[in-house]
Amino acid sequence: MTSTTAVLLMAYGTPRTRDEIEPYYTDIRRGRAPTPEQLADLTARYDALGGTSPLAARTEAQRAGLQVALDHAAPGRYHVALGLKHAHPKVEVAVDQLAAEGFRHIVGLVLAPHYSAFSIGQYLDRARAAAEPHGITVSGIESWATEPAFVQFVATDLRAKLATLPPNTKVLFTAHSLPQRIVAAGDRYPDELRATAEAVAAAAGLGRWNSWALAWQSAGRTPEPWLGPDILQVIDELADSENHAGAERGVLVSAVGFVADHLEVLYDLDIEAARHAAQRGLAFARTACVNDDPTVMAALARRVIEAG
């Protein structure tokens, strides 16, 4: 038995090799194998990034960065392990390993700022369900949507990117879309995104609504309706606007719903949305993802200590 507290850092996961794409996609689809067409489409997206996503390396760097920050703030008190939703090591495997190593308490932290029962809630539920048979207690950090270090990181890069774009540039704060039924169930996810956007906009000195708006991206390919408006639709609306007809215009996307470079950022935004904006005559740029920024990792370490 150890007196050290375990930190289960949870993230979505990604295929590390081309051979892992199909089992990864099958896991996302709850055990239903993708059709050949669906698999080919996803594989083509990874091919556009060079064959695989850098997310696995980014997530490991975030784990290491959080460990360094915790070791600095509270030497010897915390051990950080990864638990993934759709790739190895799964959340349950990570919890079993922590139990085998003698840990009796876990602080759960998800690499996503905005709480939703559909996302962060599911991660924490899985961690608690896996921990219960071992008699391990789990405390969870549900949201860090307005963490000052996170807000300042985004605002600083946003101001720098705006300086390179036309004066008539709209900032779009985006996050991964979720099914609309979560709103009907009272989920606070859309409010959390708005809270981040308002905090970043204030820190960056943006005017309300006339210079920024919310959009959603990367909706699932299912029959049910998803949260909108989609970013491509918003780009079209900006291009069709008559307010600045004939003037050079731009769009700056701040994907605050994501904290690491991966498919939904590097393809859905840097390739697909950028191409769409260019076709509509708009300049395009994107703010940087947090990845393993030391200042943000230190802030998350403080939240772990407070929760633990």
Wavefront OBJ file of the C-alpha trace (Angstrom):
o trace
v 0.000 0.000 0.000
v 1.227 3.513 -0.841
v 0.436 6.882 0.692
v 0.952 8.516 -2.697
v -2.197 9.712 -4.476
v -2.795 8.492 -8.019
v -3.861 10.933 -10.706
v -5.758 9.332 -13.563
v -5.319 11.638 -16.541
v -8.026 10.691 -19.019
v -8.262 11.427 -22.733
v -10.003 10.218 -25.890
v -7.121 8.236 -27.366
v -6.046 7.737 -30.958
v -4.675 4.992 -33.234
v -0.888 4.971 -33.047
v -0.405 3.073 -36.301
v -2.372 2.517 -39.489
v -3.241 -1.034 -38.339
v -4.948 0.394 -35.244
v -7.364 2.613 -37.175
v -10.027 -0.053 -37.756
v -10.145 -1.407 -34.160
v -10.133 2.179 -32.889
v -13.060 3.097 -35.150
v -14.867 -0.083 -34.091
v -14.451 0.869 -30.436
v -15.872 4.342 -31.098
v -18.849 2.642 -32.758
v -19.423 0.494 -29.645
v -18.187 -2.704 -31.218
v -19.765 -2.251 -34.651
v -17.163 -2.481 -37.381
v -17.144 0.437 -39.842
v -18.146 -0.109 -43.429
v -15.305 -0.184 -45.982
v -16.356 3.302 -47.100
v -16.313 4.683 -43.560
v -12.925 3.135 -42.859
v -11.505 4.478 -46.116
v -12.750 7.986 -45.296
v -11.178 7.996 -41.823
v -7.937 6.496 -43.129
v -7.767 9.201 -45.796
v -8.049 11.845 -43.108
v -5.133 10.341 -41.215
v -3.203 10.064 -44.486
v -3.662 13.812 -44.927
v -1.831 14.247 -41.614
v 1.015 11.964 -42.639
v -0.537 8.602 -41.730
v -1.453 8.993 -38.050
v -2.381 11.654 -35.547
v 0.203 13.189 -33.197
v -2.327 12.918 -30.363
v -0.688 9.907 -28.660
v 2.599 11.778 -28.311
v 0.807 14.963 -27.279
v -1.168 13.152 -24.568
v 1.942 11.481 -23.175
v 3.675 14.870 -23.128
v 0.722 16.269 -21.169
v 0.966 13.395 -18.679
v 4.684 14.011 -18.248
v 4.139 17.760 -17.953
v 1.506 17.311 -15.251
v 3.823 14.941 -13.390
v 6.648 17.488 -13.496
v 4.323 20.217 -12.224
v 3.060 18.022 -9.368
v 6.577 16.954 -8.437
v 7.524 20.611 -8.213
v 4.469 21.649 -6.168
v 4.200 18.561 -3.946
v 7.301 16.337 -4.262
v 6.627 12.620 -3.953
v 2.900 12.924 -3.315
v 1.371 12.200 -6.731
v 1.730 9.618 -9.480
v 0.152 10.423 -12.875
v -1.146 7.600 -15.098
v -2.997 7.721 -18.412
v -6.411 6.175 -18.997
v -7.937 6.415 -22.482
v -11.498 6.091 -23.749
v -10.924 4.380 -27.087
v -7.290 3.218 -27.096
v -4.813 1.411 -24.873
v -4.478 1.785 -21.943
v -8.230 1.997 -21.393
v -9.529 3.746 -18.278
v -10.388 0.405 -16.663
v -6.963 -1.091 -17.392
v -5.263 1.947 -15.900
v -7.365 1.725 -12.722
v -6.605 -1.990 -12.351
v -2.887 -1.226 -12.682
v -3.075 1.513 -10.074
v -4.871 -0.902 -7.742
v -2.140 -3.513 -8.285
v 0.428 -0.863 -7.372
v -1.336 -0.239 -4.058
v -3.023 3.099 -4.604
v -6.100 3.710 -2.460
v -7.242 7.059 -3.823
v -7.444 8.496 -7.351
v -7.962 12.050 -8.568
v -9.575 11.937 -12.004
v -8.739 14.693 -14.494
v -9.974 14.749 -18.089
v -8.038 16.510 -20.848
v -11.088 18.558 -21.829
v -12.080 21.844 -20.164
v -15.875 21.701 -20.462
v -18.120 19.457 -18.419
v -20.801 17.361 -20.055
v -22.417 14.246 -18.693
v -21.894 12.928 -22.232
v -18.106 13.391 -22.059
v -16.315 14.206 -18.790
v -19.149 12.649 -16.817
v -18.678 9.363 -18.672
v -14.919 9.343 -18.049
v -15.371 9.870 -14.318
v -18.180 7.296 -14.138
v -15.936 4.710 -15.810
v -13.102 5.462 -13.409
v -15.361 5.141 -10.380
v -16.960 1.918 -11.631
v -13.521 0.383 -12.200
v -12.222 1.589 -8.821
v -15.133 0.403 -6.689
v -14.288 -3.351 -6.710
v -10.790 -2.455 -5.487
v -12.085 -0.272 -2.657
v -10.422 2.770 -4.214
v -12.005 6.190 -3.778
v -12.144 8.609 -6.698
v -12.486 12.379 -6.631
v -12.998 14.113 -9.951
v -12.273 17.509 -11.469
v -15.391 18.209 -13.491
v -14.485 21.444 -15.259
v -11.646 23.875 -15.868
v -13.461 25.948 -18.483
v -12.438 29.289 -16.961
v -9.084 28.298 -15.464
v -7.152 31.602 -15.611
v -3.962 30.054 -17.025
v -5.958 28.367 -19.801
v -7.868 31.554 -20.589
v -4.675 33.629 -20.673
v -2.898 31.089 -22.903
v -5.663 31.292 -25.499
v -6.110 35.065 -25.215
v -2.393 35.737 -25.703
v -2.194 33.665 -28.875
v -5.515 35.050 -30.092
v -4.227 38.617 -29.913
v -1.041 37.626 -31.788
v -2.992 35.852 -34.545
v -5.472 38.726 -34.933
v -2.570 41.077 -35.617
v -1.778 39.055 -38.769
v -5.343 39.065 -40.132
v -7.547 41.695 -41.822
v -9.239 44.246 -39.547
v -12.623 42.719 -40.449
v -11.946 39.345 -38.837
v -14.456 37.338 -36.838
v -13.289 35.097 -33.980
v -15.102 31.770 -33.731
v -14.799 29.818 -30.493
v -15.441 26.143 -31.208
v -15.842 22.838 -29.414
v -16.806 19.322 -30.426
v -20.505 19.114 -31.187
v -22.658 16.715 -29.186
v -26.191 15.404 -29.826
v -28.862 18.044 -29.245
v -30.620 15.772 -26.785
v -28.024 16.737 -24.165
v -29.474 20.264 -24.123
v -32.986 18.886 -23.621
v -31.615 16.921 -20.663
v -30.282 20.098 -19.083
v -26.598 19.448 -19.744
v -24.384 22.470 -19.061
v -21.912 21.834 -21.902
v -23.032 24.757 -24.134
v -22.935 27.112 -21.134
v -19.406 25.963 -20.313
v -18.233 26.774 -23.844
v -19.844 30.204 -23.615
v -18.118 30.827 -20.267
v -14.719 30.072 -21.828
v -15.466 32.251 -24.854
v -16.577 35.186 -22.711
v -13.511 34.901 -20.464
v -11.087 34.717 -23.401
v -12.859 37.518 -25.261
v -12.631 39.761 -22.188
v -8.945 38.931 -21.682
v -8.208 39.612 -25.352
v -10.249 42.823 -25.472
v -12.837 41.600 -27.984
v -16.197 43.304 -28.322
v -19.211 41.170 -27.492
v -20.729 39.365 -30.506
v -19.707 41.955 -33.086
v -16.207 40.444 -33.178
v -16.745 36.915 -31.890
v -19.285 34.097 -31.881
v -19.698 30.426 -30.981
v -19.679 27.545 -33.445
v -19.562 23.773 -33.244
v -17.490 21.293 -35.188
v -16.749 17.614 -35.862
v -20.334 16.398 -35.360
v -20.835 12.650 -35.435
v -22.266 10.982 -38.496
v -25.502 9.792 -36.950
v -29.153 10.430 -37.907
v -29.956 12.470 -34.791
v -29.463 16.254 -34.746
v -26.250 17.660 -33.252
v -25.451 21.008 -31.659
v -25.010 23.832 -34.154
v -24.339 26.008 -35.989
v -21.543 24.056 -37.616
v -18.367 26.022 -38.293
v -18.631 25.565 -42.067
v -22.137 27.035 -41.982
v -20.877 30.018 -39.981
v -18.047 30.557 -42.459
v -20.641 30.653 -45.248
v -22.732 33.155 -43.321
v -19.707 35.386 -42.765
v -18.789 35.209 -46.455
v -22.355 36.080 -47.460
v -22.610 38.995 -45.035
v -23.182 42.366 -46.681
v -21.794 44.361 -43.750
v -18.303 44.499 -45.231
v -18.958 43.790 -48.890
v -15.785 44.176 -50.926
v -13.541 44.549 -47.871
v -10.826 42.061 -47.010
v -12.173 39.804 -44.289
v -11.013 36.903 -42.185
v -11.957 34.253 -39.657
v -9.891 33.214 -36.648
v -10.894 29.907 -35.089
v -10.126 29.309 -31.441
v -10.817 25.636 -30.783
v -11.105 26.023 -27.024
v -12.907 22.702 -26.697
v -9.677 20.880 -27.546
v -6.407 20.991 -25.642
v -4.140 19.011 -27.992
v -3.389 18.868 -31.702
v -5.297 15.926 -33.193
v -7.602 14.953 -36.050
v -10.461 17.299 -35.161
v -8.043 20.222 -35.133
v -5.421 19.340 -37.727
v -7.900 18.024 -40.320
v -11.353 19.425 -39.529
v -9.968 22.926 -39.003
v -6.517 23.294 -40.551
v -7.481 21.481 -43.735
v -11.267 21.355 -44.161
v -12.341 24.656 -42.576
v -9.292 26.506 -43.932
v -10.048 25.267 -47.442
v -13.701 26.241 -47.089
v -12.763 29.739 -45.920
v -10.343 30.177 -48.823
v -13.021 29.131 -51.287
v -15.300 31.793 -49.819
v -12.613 34.477 -49.982
v -11.857 34.680 -46.265
v -8.423 34.769 -44.653
v -8.113 31.976 -42.070
v -6.055 31.235 -38.979
v -6.350 29.155 -35.800
v -5.137 29.736 -32.265
v -2.693 27.227 -30.786
v -3.750 24.288 -28.654
v -2.495 24.068 -25.081
v -0.689 20.739 -25.605
v 1.821 20.522 -22.712
v 2.244 24.241 -21.997
v 4.029 24.360 -18.604
v 1.929 27.212 -17.216
v -1.339 25.428 -17.933
v 0.047 22.116 -16.633
v 1.064 23.885 -13.409
v -2.460 25.293 -13.057
v -3.969 21.831 -13.540
v -1.525 20.484 -10.956
v -2.875 22.998 -8.455
v -6.397 21.836 -9.181
v -5.335 18.217 -8.626
v -3.828 19.126 -5.255
v -7.002 20.972 -4.259
v -9.147 17.992 -5.304
v -6.916 15.351 -3.724
l 1 2 3 4 5 6 7 8 9 10 11 12 13 14 15 16 17 18 19 20 21 22 23 24 25 26 27 28 29 30 31 32 33 34 35 36 37 38 39 40 41 42 43 44 45 46 47 48 49 50 51 52 53 54 55 56 57 58 59 60 61 62 63 64 65 66 67 68 69 70 71 72 73 74 75 76 77 78 79 80 81 82 83 84 85 86 87 88 89 90 91 92 93 94 95 96 97 98 99 100 101 102 103 104 105 106 107 108 109 110 111 112 113 114 115 116 117 118 119 120 121 122 123 124 125 126 127 128 129 130 131 132 133 134 135 136 137 138 139 140 141 142 143 144 145 146 147 148 149 150 151 152 153 154 155 156 157 158 159 160 161 162 163 164 165 166 167 168 169 170 171 172 173 174 175 176 177 178 179 180 181 182 183 184 185 186 187 188 189 190 191 192 193 194 195 196 197 198 199 200 201 202 203 204 205 206 207 208 209 210 211 212 213 214 215 216 217 218 219 220 221 222 223 224 225 226 227 228 229 230 231 232 233 234 235 236 237 238 239 240 241 242 243 244 245 246 247 248 249 250 251 252 253 254 255 256 257 258 259 260 261 262 263 264 265 266 267 268 269 270 271 272 273 274 275 276 277 278 279 280 281 282 283 284 285 286 287 288 289 290 291 292 293 294 295 296 297 298 299 300 301 302 303 304 305 306 307 308
